[in-house]
Amino acid sequence: MTTLELLENEIKSGSICMKGNFFLDVEKTTEKAINFQYYGKLHWLPKSAFIAEQYGDMYVFSIKSFFAKQIMNKF
């Protein structure tokens, strides 16, 4: 499976399992972007900003550093 297919499966469940053992609550989605709650605020990111990592038979996601810095600059 590709990263995008794995991400779509997580979006369908309503939350994205992230590296570091926490979840992002998905609020809205479009064909190319995700609106999610992180640190009490809503953020839009393109689906391409997520990276899938495999741990055993489980996949977790992280956010590319460029996009993570953009989110942290809002605080």
GIPESUL-V268208 format. One record per pair of residues at least 24 apart in sequence whose C-alpha atoms are under 10 Angstrom apart, sorted by the first residue. I is the first residue (numbers start at 0). J is the second residue. D is the distance in Angstrom with one decimal. If there is no record, write none. Layout:
I&J&D ; I&J&D
This chain:
1&51&8.7 ; 2&46&9.3 ; 2&47&8.7 ; 2&49&8.0 ; 2&50&6.8 ; 2&51&5.6 ; 2&52&8.8 ; 2&58&9.5 ; 2&60&9.1 ; 3&46&7.3 ; 3&47&7.7 ; 3&49&8.5 ; 3&50&9.0 ; 3&51&8.7 ; 5&50&10.0 ; 5&51&7.6 ; 5&58&7.8 ; 5&59&9.3 ; 5&60&9.4 ; 6&46&7.8 ; 6&47&9.7 ; 6&49&8.0 ; 6&50&8.9 ; 6&51&7.9 ; 6&58&9.4 ; 6&59&9.3 ; 6&60&8.2 ; 7&46&9.1 ; 9&58&9.7 ; 9&59&9.5 ; 9&60&9.7 ; 15&59&7.9 ; 15&60&7.3 ; 15&61&9.6 ; 16&51&9.9 ; 16&57&9.7 ; 16&58&7.9 ; 16&59&5.4 ; 16&60&6.3 ; 16&61&8.8 ; 17&49&9.6 ; 17&50&9.7 ; 17&51&9.1 ; 17&52&9.4 ; 17&58&8.8 ; 17&59&5.1 ; 17&60&4.6 ; 17&61&5.8 ; 17&62&8.6 ; 18&50&9.9 ; 18&51&9.2 ; 18&52&8.2 ; 18&54&9.8 ; 18&58&9.0 ; 18&59&5.5 ; 18&60&5.6 ; 18&61&5.7 ; 18&62&9.1 ; 19&59&8.9 ; 19&60&9.3 ; 19&61&8.8 ; 20&59&8.6 ; 20&60&10.0 ; 21&59&9.7 ; 22&59&9.6 ; 22&60&9.6 ; 37&70&8.8 ; 38&70&9.7 ; 38&71&9.5 ; 38&74&9.3 ; 40&70&9.7 ; 40&73&9.6 ; 40&74&9.8 ; 41&70&9.9 ; 42&70&7.5 ; 42&73&9.9 ; 43&70&9.3 ; 44&69&9.9 ; 44&70&9.3
